[in-house]
């Protein structure tokens, strides 16, 4: 529903509508209304809960060291698949290219450029051939040492998975 439709709503205060982002305004209003009815409704899983688990919230002291994230590209809203390579152990002149939808945040600078490490399951191998994150094996995700640099301004959504031990 955009601002024009909200104007037609009898009980809605049209003067509050921010013409730049009415969807945001509506979602704020929905959140406030839900809180009035049901109180604070925290999510069971999401970024806040993953961070709490990692730093000792509900399950503290559990050896977790990583919050796997999935990023979604701005414009397409498709999950981002990163590619990176490392030298093959048996042949110094060849590279083993890996791909993944799952990342560990290594660094974020002041310009929103991030260094992300590809996370892979031992069952995935060097090429998952996946079209979406749900198809990629997630059992025992682990750090690969393969990092990529991305501009975070190119993404419109992030999904945080539950904290794991990946190192």
Secondary structure, 3 states (H helix, E strand, C coil): CCHHHHHHCCCCCHHHCCCCCHHHHHHHHHHHHHHHHHCCCCCCCCHHHHHHHHHCCCCCCCCCCECCEEEEECCCCCECCEEEEEEECCEEEEEEEEEECCEEEEEECCCCEEEEEEEECCCCCCCCCCCCHHHCCCCCCEEEEEEEEEEHHHEEEEEECCCECCC
